[in-house]
Every structure is written in structure tokens, then in C-alpha cells.
Amino acid sequence: MECANKGNAAEAMVLTIIYRLIDAEGNPLFRKLDKTELLKSVDPDVLASVVNQINNSDPSAEDIEGN
């Protein structure tokens, strides 16, 4: 959120991807060391699409509470 609040949306999206994407075993797909490469190599529209998919797959408050 800090990056987004400072006007650096691309960095905020990359950090969301780094911290939230995991494989089937729960292992992270990216490391913080990948941040620069993702920023340089991935189109911002692709980053936004991935982050939107991540956000849309968030569990609801009811799911978290177990209802």
C-alpha cells in the first residue's frame, strides 16, 4: 500500500505478485530479488491483470470466519 500511496503503482503490483503468488505446495513463485526484473520485463497491463485476478480470488470475510 505504501508504494501505491506514493504513486508507484507498478512497484505495488509487483510486490503484490511477489508476496501473494504461491505454488500448489505453498512455496512462493517469486522472491523479492525478482522485483527489478519483473518491473523491467513485464508489461504494466499484464501486471494489473494478474493483480486483479489475485484480488478477485481473495476469500470473503465469511470464508475466513468459516461460515
C-alpha positions as CSV (number, residue, x, y, z in Angstrom):
1,M,0.0,0.0,0.0
2,E,2.9,2.4,0.8
3,C,4.1,2.1,-2.8
4,A,0.7,2.7,-4.2
5,N,0.1,5.7,-1.9
6,K,3.4,7.2,-3.1
7,G,2.3,6.9,-6.8
8,N,4.3,3.9,-7.7
9,A,1.6,1.6,-8.9
10,A,3.9,-0.7,-10.9
11,E,6.0,-1.4,-7.9
12,A,3.0,-2.0,-5.7
13,M,1.6,-4.5,-8.3
14,V,5.0,-6.3,-8.5
15,L,5.2,-6.6,-4.7
16,T,1.7,-8.0,-4.6
17,I,2.7,-10.7,-7.1
18,I,5.9,-11.5,-5.2
19,Y,4.2,-11.8,-1.8
20,R,0.9,-13.5,-2.9
21,L,1.6,-16.0,-5.6
22,I,2.4,-19.5,-4.4
23,D,2.6,-22.9,-6.0
24,A,0.4,-25.9,-5.0
25,E,2.7,-26.7,-2.1
26,G,2.5,-23.2,-0.7
27,N,6.0,-22.1,-1.9
28,P,6.4,-18.6,-3.3
29,L,6.8,-18.4,-7.0
30,F,8.9,-15.2,-6.8
31,R,11.4,-13.7,-4.4
32,K,11.9,-10.1,-3.6
33,L,15.1,-10.3,-5.7
34,D,12.8,-10.7,-8.7
35,K,11.3,-7.3,-8.3
36,T,13.6,-5.4,-10.6
37,E,13.3,-8.0,-13.4
38,L,9.5,-8.0,-13.1
39,L,9.4,-4.2,-13.3
40,K,11.7,-4.1,-16.3
41,S,10.4,-7.1,-18.2
42,V,6.6,-7.3,-17.7
43,D,4.1,-5.1,-19.3
44,P,2.2,-3.0,-16.7
45,D,-1.1,-4.1,-18.2
46,V,-0.1,-7.8,-17.6
47,L,0.9,-6.9,-14.0
48,A,-2.5,-5.2,-13.5
49,S,-4.4,-8.2,-14.9
50,V,-2.5,-10.6,-12.6
51,V,-3.1,-8.5,-9.6
52,N,-6.8,-8.1,-10.4
53,Q,-7.0,-11.9,-10.6
54,I,-5.3,-12.3,-7.3
55,N,-7.6,-9.7,-5.7
56,N,-10.7,-11.4,-7.2
57,S,-9.7,-14.7,-5.7
58,D,-9.4,-13.4,-2.2
59,P,-11.6,-15.2,0.3
60,S,-14.6,-13.3,1.6
61,A,-14.9,-12.4,5.2
62,E,-17.4,-15.2,5.6
63,D,-14.9,-17.7,4.1
64,I,-12.3,-16.5,6.6
65,E,-14.7,-16.9,9.5
66,G,-15.6,-20.4,8.4
67,N,-19.3,-19.7,7.6
